[in-house]
Amino acid sequence: MHLRTTLLAAAAALLALAGSSPAQNPPLTTTRVAQGLARPLFVTAPAGDLQRAFIVEQRTNAPATGRLRILDITTNTLQAASYLEIAGVNSGDEEGLLGLAFHPNFASNGFFYVYYTTGGNNTVRRFQANAPYMTSTSADAASNTQVLTINHPTNSNHNGGWIAFGPDGYLYIGSGDGGSGNDPPNNGQNLNALLGKMLRIDVDGDDFPGDATKNYRIPAGNPYAGGGGLPEIWAHGLRNPWRNAFDPATGQLYIADVGQNAVEEINVEPANTPGRNYGWRCMEGNNCTGLSGCTCNSPALTMPVHAYSHSFGCSITGGFVYRGNAICGLQGTYFFADYCQATIWSFRYTGSNNPPVTNRTAELAPGGGLSITAITGFGTDASGEIYICKRGTGANGEVYKIIPRPTITDCNGNGTHDGCDIQNGTSADTNGNGIPDECESTITAYCFGDGSGTACPCGNAGAAGNGCASSVNTAGANLAGFGTASISNDSLLLAGSGMPNSSALYFQGTTQTAGGAGAVFGDGLRCAAGTVIRLATKTNNAGQSSYPDPFDLPISIRGGISFGPQTRTYQCWYRNAAAFCTPDTFNLTNGLSVTWVN
């Protein structure tokens, strides 16, 4: 085979796969949720079923039987009896039960669809769950209804087999090119063959009432619905699309196409973009193969967004875009793997080819003597959490779930990683430093006697940032805070200045008077209100004092603050040196609002 490796492919492989480190937001791992499976390759669930996931077992050994199994994801318990068994599937290495898709209205109609190989055909069939559909532990095997058949008579490999309902409600079907090597019949480019394609059909109608083997309608938007090719075709130029996935947030379709003997590739198709040609067999990834059927690097071809050479693996296994709720920081991250090397990678696609790729293999190693090898597929439950299928041999296949490591950062003690709180809007991060605001102690001055809030009595306004003017200081007294208001490391110090050399009472409140504007009180403004605690009385020296001193209890203890986040208000009351404004001979500083954290 003649190969011309482009700079694009080389750069993508060498730079993206060589070993970038995983982002730790939060750190990930995996946990085994099912074992003792016969060649598991896919995990899915009907919309709204948050208790269960359905595992596709490719086939048991003789007699070859494809099975659907139910996993209780609340207990990670595998139901002993199969949900459905399909006998008579082919027994080749790439054959058997290959795909499962639940109808968007499964809750009301109980329909689901499977893709399997039998005889010389690949077939899509419809089954119906036993009632009640959303909780039934079995399906009706007698409801087997043929939907579509793809003739695949010559070889046992390159069957594709992925099926899924798109955001448009239509069923998408990924088919391989028919097998052998280099696609001898050029099925990938043949618009009159269903092999080597992405198909799209409407299972809620029937354009072929006289044909019992074709029970579907052709969507009007299919590129060849009006002629020029088979009307079922949505996209072409595929070799063996092994595991594809829709991003539920964007509608983009990720297609992982297995290469011949040089390059593996991932294509990302924008929502509602029919008629794309992904280049096989004249191109393998970004490489020219020298084979006929299309023109290499033609503008009519769509290049992959990511490709890697067989220096890094030999057979791609496509995965899913993370859209779950348990792991923040992963939103929009696409996971995929290589079957031969058992390497797991991820990237975020933002519209440009060759996005940075993260090697997740070590991070996702389950530990405890377990390992994830021979990765045949990924899957998601109805919540969008991602699962990984380990093929195993015989009946020792396993399924793992990607989860956050227990060692998350949780400063507010709510059981959720801090980055998740910020991302989900549960917590604010005003300064953008990645720490929830409620976990950062803040000291904010408020309630000034400078006329910005409630006016001081007698017009005795103080300077900006201080309290009202006093008998010894026309600028008014000031209260400042220093240190950290943390329950575990309380170093908060309240410091008053600009006062007469008289007694000063430091006190704590739970609210701000008049929303922070203050209220007239003696010769000044009362700023701290609510439940008030007298912290300590000090004697000013040179107009200054502070609390606490080394012999005092910390403010958190004296103020009864045992956990955060909580906000308290503080102020200092002091005696005027002489009658000044009102008959009362006392005044106050400005107020402080302090957020306490753990």
N, C-alpha and C positions, 0 to 999 in steps of 0.2 A: 504494500500500500504506500502511495506517495503522500507524505504529510508535510505541510508547511505551517509550522507553529508560529503564530503571530505574536508580536510583542505584548498584545493585550492578554493572551492566554498565559504567557510566561509570567508576566507581572502579577496576574491574578493568583497564579499558583504559588509562586515563590514568596510574595509578600503577604498574601492573605492566610496561607496555611502553615507557614513556617513556625508559628508558635506564639501568637499574641496571647496575652493573659486575659482571663475572664474578668469582666466587670463585677465588682462585689457589691451589688446593691439589690437585695442582700446576697450573700454567698449561697450557692445552691448545692444540693446533693440529690440523691435518688433513694427511694425506698421500694423494696419489692412488695408488690400488692397481690400477685398471683403466681402460682407455679404449677407444675404437673400438666402443662398444656401441650397439645399436639401442633407444633409449628405455628405459633401465634404470629399474626402479621398486621393486625389492625385493631383499634379500639375506637368505639364511638358510642353515642347514646341519642335517643330521641330528644328533641327540644322539650325542656321542662322536667325531664326525669333527672332529678338531682341526687337520687339515691343509688343509681345503678349505672354501670358501664357494660357494654356488650363487646366481647372479644371474639374475633374471627380466628378460628383454627383452620389452617389451610387444608390439612387432611390428616387423618389417622393412617397408620399402616394397614395392610390388607385386612379386611377390604377397605379400600380408600373411601373415606367418608369425611366430608367437610362438616364442621360443627360451629354453631354459635353458642357462646357461653355467657352467663350472666355473672358479673362481679358486683357484689354489694360494696360500694365504695365508702360506706360509713364504717364498715368493719373489716374491709379487705378480705371478704369471704367469698369464695367461688362456689356458686351453686353446683351441686353434684350432678344433677340431670341437665342435659343440653337443652337450650331454648329451642334449637332446631338442628336436625341432622339431615344432610343431603348425601345419600348414598350414590355410588357410581361415578364419582368425580374421577378425572384422570389422575394418574399417579406419578407423572413426570416431576422432575425437581422443581420446575416453575409452574406446575399445574395444580389444580384443586380449586378450593373455594378461595376467591381472591378479593372480593369486595362486598361491602354492605352499606346501604344508605336507607335511613328512615325517611318516610314521606313527611314533608313539612306539616301535614295535618294528621300525623300518626295518632295523636291523642283522640281524634274523632273517627278516623277510618281504619286504624290498625295496620296500614300497609307499610311494608318495607321491601327492599329490593336487594338482590344478591347478584354477583357476577361469578361464574365458575366455568371450568373447562370440562367438557364431556364429549366423548367420541372425537370427531374432527371439528368440533365447534366450540366457540366461546359464547356463552349465553347469559343474558340478563333475564332474571325471573322475578316475579312479584309473589310475595307471600303475605298472609295476614295473621296477626297475633290473635290468640284466643282472648276473649273478653274477660275482664276489663283490660283494655289494651295497655294502659300505662302501668299496670301492676302485675299483669299476667306473667307467669313463669315459663310459659311455653307458647309456641306458635302452631298454627294449623298446617301440618305438612301437606294435607290434601288441597290446600289453597294455591298450590304451585301453578302459576300462570306465566306462560312464555311472553316476554315483552319484545326482545330483540335478539337476533342471532348473528354472530360474526363468524363466517366460515374461516376455519384455521386448520386446513387439512394436512399440511406437509410436515411441520416441525412441532416439537413440544415446547419450545422456548419462545420468549417475547410475546407474552399474552397480555401485557398490561394488567388490567383487572380492577383498577380503582374506579369507583363510582361515587358521586356525591351530588346533592341538590345545590345548585348555585343560588345566589341571592335573588335571582329572577324567578325561582321556583321550578326551573327546568332541571332535568337529570343530565349530568355530564358524565361521559364514559371515556376513559383512557384506554386505547388499544395499542398493542405492540405491532411491530411490522411484519409479523408472521414467522420470524425466526431464521435459523441458519446464521450466516455471517454476511455482513455488507448488504443485506436486503436484496437478494438476487432478483425478485420480481419488481423492485423499485416501488413497493407498496406505499412507502412513506410519501412519495410525490404523486402517486396515482389518485386522482380525484374520483375515480370510479371504483375504489376499493375502500372498505371500512378499516383496514389494517393500517397501523402507523398514524393514528389520528386521535384528535379529541372530538368526540361526538356530543351533540346536544339534542335531546328529545323532550317532548311534552307528554308525560305519562298520564295526564288527566284527559286525554282525548284519543281519537283513533281515526287516522286518515286512511286506514287500510281495513275496512270492515269485512272485506272478503278474504283476508289472509289471517288465519289464526296464529301465525308465527310473528306477526308484526302488530303489536298493540300499543300504538303511540301516535302522536301527532307531530308534525314538523313545525317548529316555531317559525313564525314569519321572518324573524330577523336572522335566521341561519344564512350564511353567505351564498349557498347554492340551492336555496329553497326554490328559486325560479329557474334553475338549470345551470349547466356548466360543471356539474359534479354531483355526487350523491347528496341528497338534501340533508342527511343526518350530520354531515361534516361541519364542524365548527372551526377546527384548525388542523393543519397537517404538517408533515415533515418531522415526525417523531419516530424514534427507534424503539424504545421500550420505556414509556413513562412509568417509572416505578415509584409510586406514591406521590400524589398531588394533593393540594389543599387550597381551599378558599380562605382568604383573610376575612373573617366576619365583619371587621370594622371598615375595610376599604372595598371589599368585593374583588380584590385582585386574586388571580389564580396563579399559584406557584406550581410549576411543572418540573419535576426532577427526572431527567432523561438519561438512562444508562448508556454509556458510550460503547464503542466497538472494542478497541484495544489501546486507546490513547487518552481520551478525555471524557470526563463526566461533566454534566452541565445542569444548571438551574435556569429556567425561564420564568419571568414574572409577566403575566398578561393583565393589563388594566381591565377593569370591569367593562363588560359590553364592548369587547373589541374582537369582532369576528374576522375570520379569514386569514389569520397569521400563518406564515410558513416558517417553521423553525429549522429548516435547512437539511435535515437528514434525507438522502444519503450523500449529498455532495459536500456536506460539512458535518464534522463531529466536534461539537463545541465551537471553538473559534478556528479550528483547523480545516484546511481543504483536504478532502480524502482522495481526490483524483477520480472519483466515481461520477457517472453521469446522472442525470435526472433533474438537476438544477444548476445554476451558475454560482460558484463559490463567491462569497462576499457580495453577492448582488444586493442592491438596495431593497429588493423585494423580500429578502430574508430578514428574520428577526434574530439578532444575536443574543446569546445568553447573558444574564446579568452577572453570573458567576460560573466559572469553570475551573476544574483542577485536573492535572495530569495524573497518569497512573504511577507517578513517583509517590503519590500520597494515598493511593487506594486503587480500587479496580471496579467498584460497582456502587453507585450512589443509591441511597435510600432517602427519599424525600420525607419531610416532616411537616410541621405546622407552625403557624405564627401564634405566639402566645397572646391570648386575650383573656386570661383568667383573672381572678381576684386575689389569689393567695400570695402572689409574688409580685410586688411592685418593682418598677425599674425594668421589667422585662416586656412591658407592653410594646407590641410591634416587632418583637424579636423572633426571627425564623430559625428553627432548629432543623438540622438534617445530619446525616451520617454516611459513612462508607461501610458497606457490608464486610468487605474483606479485611480492612484494618480495624474495624470497630471504633473508629474515630467519630466523635460527635462535635459538630461545629454549630455556630450560630452567626447571624448577621441581621442588621436592620436595613431594609431596602427603603431608600428615600427618593428613588426616581432615577438614580445614576447607576451605570454598570460598575462592577468590581467594588462593591461596598466592603469596608473592613470586616474581616472574619475573625471570630474568636474561637479558639480551640477549647472546648468544654470537657474533654474526655476525663482529665484527672479530677476536675471539679465534681463531675457527676458520677464518679466511681462510687458504688454503694458501700464498699468496705465490708468488714465482717466476714471475709472469705468469699464474698459474692463478686461477680463480675458481669458486665454487660458486653457480650460478644455476639457475632452473627446477627446484627441488627436488621431485621426484615421489615420493620415498619414503626410508625408512630401512631398516635391517636389522641383524641381529646374526649373528656366527658362533657356533659351539658353545661358545666360551669367554665369550660375553656381551659382546664388544667391539662397538662401534656403528659402522655404516657409513652414508654419505649418498649418495643417488643423484641425479645431475645428468642431466636428460633429454637435453639437447643437441638437435641437429637432424640428421635422417638417421641416420648411423651414427657420430656423434661424442659419444655419451653417455659419462659417466664415473662412477666410484665412488670415494669418498673414505672414509678411515678416521679416526676421532677418536683421537688419540694424545696423550700428554703431551709437552710441549716438552722438548728436550734439556737445558735449563737447570734441572734439578731441584735441590733441596737434598738433598745426600747426605753428611751429616757422617761416617757410619760406613763409607763407601766400598764399600757392597755392591751398588751399581747400582740401588737402589730409593729412591724419594723418601722422605724421613724421615717425613712424615706417613703414608705407606703402611705403613712399618715399625710405627708406633704403632698404626694402625688394625687391621692384620693380626695384631697380637700378637707380631710378631717382636722388637720393642723395647718396653721399658717406658718410661713417662713419669710418674714418681712425682709430680712437682710440677705436672703438667698444663700446662706451658708450651709444648708442641708440639715440644720438642727431646728426642730419645731420650736416656735416662739415660746410655748409654755414650758420648754425645758431650758430656756435661757433667762436667767434672772435679769430684770430690768429695774432701773431706778429713774423715775421721771418726776421732775419738779412740776408743780401746777399751783393754781390758786394764788395769784400774785396781787400785791397791793398797788400795782402800777396803773390801775384803771382798766386793765384788759378783761377783768371779770366784774364782780360786784364792787361797787365803789367803796373805798374806805370811809369810815365815819369822820365827820368834820373836815372832809376834803384833805385828810392827811395822807395823801398818796405817797408810796415809797418808790424806790427805784425798780427798774425792770428786773424780774427774777427774785425780788425780796417780798417781805410782808409790808404792812402799812408802817408809816413813819412813827417813831416813838419819841419820848421826851429827851433821849440822848442821841438819836440817830435819824436824821430826816430821810435817809435812804431806806430805813426799815431793816429788820433782822432777816437773816438767811439761814435756811436749813438745807444741808447737803448730805448726800449719802455716798459711802465708799465701800469697796469690798464686794463680796458676792452673797446674795440672798439664797443660800442653798441649805436645805435641811441637813445634808450630810457633811457640809463644810461651811458652816455659818461664819462669815467674816464681816457681816454688815456692820458698819459704823455710822451713826447719825451724829453730825457735827453742826452745832449752832454757832452763829457769829453775829456781831453787830448789835448785841443786847446790852442793857445796863448790867453792872456787877451786882446782880440780884439772883434770886432763886429761879430755876428753869425746870419746868416739868415736861418731860418727853412722854408722849402718849401715842397709842396705836388705835386706828379705827378700821372698819371693814368696808366703808364706802366713802365716796367723795361728796362733800356737802354741795347741794344745788348743782349736781353734775359737774363739779370741779370749779364752779365760779366762786364758791364760798358764800358765807352769810356773816353779817356784822355781829361781832362778839367783843365786848369791851372796846378797846381802842383799835382793834384789828379785825381780821376775818377768821372765822372758824372754817377749816378746810377738811379735817378728818372727822368722820361721823360714823354712824352705825353702832356696832358693839365696840365700846371704847375700853381699852386697858391702859392703866397708868403704868408706864414702864419704869421710870425712875425720876427722882428729883435731884438735880445737880446745882452747884453754885458756880455762876459765871466768874471767870477771871479774865480781865482785860476784854470783857464783853463776849467771851467764848466759853463753851463747854462741849462735852460730847458724851455719847452713850453707845455701847457699854465701855466701861474701863476694865482693866484686867481682872478685877475682883467681882465684876457683875456677871450674871447669867447671860448667855447669848440671847439675842433678840428673839430668835425662833422659839427658844424654851420659855422665856418670859412672856412672850406673846401668844403661847399656846399653839404654835404652828407645827404640826407633826407630819404633814405630807404636802407635796406640791402637785400641780401648780395651784397656787392661791395668790390673790392680790390683797395687800394690806396698805392702809394709808397711815402716814406719820406726820406729826407736827410738834412744835415746841411752844409751850405757853410760858410767858415770863412776866415778872413784875416790872412795871415802869418805875423809874427813879422818882417820879413825882406825878401829880395830877397833870394830865396832858390834854385830853380831849373830852372824854366822858367821865362821869363820877367814878367809874371803875378804873382802877390803876393797874390794868394788865393789858398785854398785847400778845401777838402771836407771829411766828415766822410764816413763810410760805409753807405749802404742803408738799409731801413726797408720796408718790404712788409706787409701790414696790411689788414686783412679781416674784414670788418665792417658788423655787423648783426643788425637786428631790436631791 
